[in-house]
Amino acid sequence: MKNILIVDDDREVSKSLSNLFDPDRFRFYFLEDGQRVVEFIKDHKDIDAVLLDVNLPGLSGLEVLKQVKLHDIHIPIIMISGFVSTGNAMEAMGEGAFEYLTKPFEIQKLIDTVNKACGFKGVRTKAYVHPNEADIHEIDEIIGQSSEIVEIAKLVGQVAKTDAAVLIFGESGTGKELIARAIHRNSLRRSKPFLSVNCAALAETLLESELFGHEKGAFTGAYFKRLGKFEQADQGTIFLDEIADMSMLTQSKLLRVLQEKKFERVGGNETIEVDVRVVAATNKSLVQCMKEGSFRVDLFYRLKVVSIFIPPLRERRNDIPLLADHFVKRFSQLLDKEITGISPKALAMLNKYSWPGNVRELENNVHTACVMTKSNILQPDDFPVFSELDAKIEIDLDNLQDDYTEMFGKIIDPVLPKLINNSPGKIYYFLESALEKALIASCLKHFGSNQVKTSEILGISRNTLRDRMSRYSIY
């Protein structure tokens, strides 16, 4: 018999939850506030798990969680919230919660979670470290209400206090650096530096010097000794963006830092030891890069202790209103303008647009709209992306035959200036991979995920199709 404590100010809700479980296997206790939880657990040493509501009168569920963990770190606590909050999810998991569920949740998921929690009682872990009073910190604001973003926030909370390397996947503009900063600010290294390096922005020799530093005279133009980012970030976190663009030589040096925490400056012989947590990110498929021989397999597994995938904005459209509102508030304050919101028509258009540039493109459009608007409510005409799309693309498919140049020309021409601004030097790669991904995804959707039919229609082998599905994370 497993003993479960439910803490919720609504007794009817508590009873409803308990009725979901087999009475021959579970015994339930109920409390309606958080004041007596620790004392209750002290008096009932056989509690196997706790279902704890986040929103309690008086003492909040998060405060109760901290108190219980100070008393007994091993009791599994399942947090339940009536509304979506990425900050609460991140903080709860960071404070050692077993799981964080939001209403309405799937009944089977709740049952599975409770069963798992009871089965894991007593298993020791080093993932939870309770902060001292001096360590209280601010939770990063990850905006969103989609299940994908909530899961990411929970994962950030879980891994932040460890020193595990993290590899973040996602298209350009999805917010990979924001997630990296959230990991750092919720870690035990938060009082130390967080430094960011874009591996695609520097030539090979410059990137090596940027990361590891150089000695005076190491190369032409090295007039003085320079400390690299790894030395500057000692005891802190370094974020390596676009890691797939790092040369094989620099990858070898990075691998040594991860394995031995040692390196030499360019042109130097002194071995330098550092303690730096590495968070890396990429918008490319590292599996494909390894197949092509441009990325080391051993480095991949060193970086990918924990992986986080950020879905594109078009796949989590219910986050768009929250993000847009957040940007409106930020830019109206920055511009000292009284902009109170977005019109329903404009918001509907924002929700329908595909956002190839993801959150960064949405932010840019809201910023422009806030600058250009002459009213306190943003209208469709205020957004540059809609004015570009106003010139409707009229294509006569019957007369195209096998030449699709005109069709793609009409699609690309209106958005080319934005592509030049957002992705200089990468437009060919982005368009080529985006077209291939969109074509395969559309065909799979059209044929009900039938891979045989899709490969036949596209004129490619099933092995090629599967390779592309893996490369682009099409499921």
Secondary structure as UniProt FT lines:
FT   STRAND          2..7
FT   HELIX           11..18
FT   TURN            19..20
FT   TURN            23..25
FT   STRAND          26..31
FT   TURN            35..36
FT   HELIX           37..43
FT   TURN            45..46
FT   STRAND          47..53
FT   HELIX           61..71
FT   TURN            73..74
FT   STRAND          77..81
FT   HELIX           86..94
FT   TURN            95..96
FT   STRAND          99..102
FT   HELIX           107..119
FT   TURN            120..122
FT   HELIX           133..135
FT   HELIX           147..159
FT   TURN            160..161
FT   STRAND          166..169
FT   TURN            172..173
FT   HELIX           176..185
FT   TURN            188..191
FT   STRAND          194..198
FT   TURN            199..200
FT   HELIX           204..212
FT   TURN            216..217
FT   TURN            220..221
FT   HELIX           229..232
FT   TURN            233..235
FT   STRAND          237..241
FT   HELIX           243..245
FT   HELIX           248..260
FT   STRAND          262..264
FT   STRAND          271..273
FT   STRAND          277..282
FT   HELIX           286..291
FT   TURN            292..293
FT   HELIX           297..303
FT   TURN            304..305
FT   STRAND          306..309
FT   HELIX           313..315
FT   HELIX           317..319
FT   HELIX           320..334
FT   TURN            335..336
FT   STRAND          341..342
FT   HELIX           344..352
FT   TURN            356..357
FT   HELIX           358..372
FT   STRAND          377..378
FT   HELIX           380..382
FT   HELIX           384..389
FT   HELIX           397..399
FT   TURN            400..402
FT   HELIX           405..422
FT   TURN            424..426
FT   HELIX           427..446
FT   TURN            447..449
FT   HELIX           451..458
FT   HELIX           462..471
FT   TURN            472..473
//
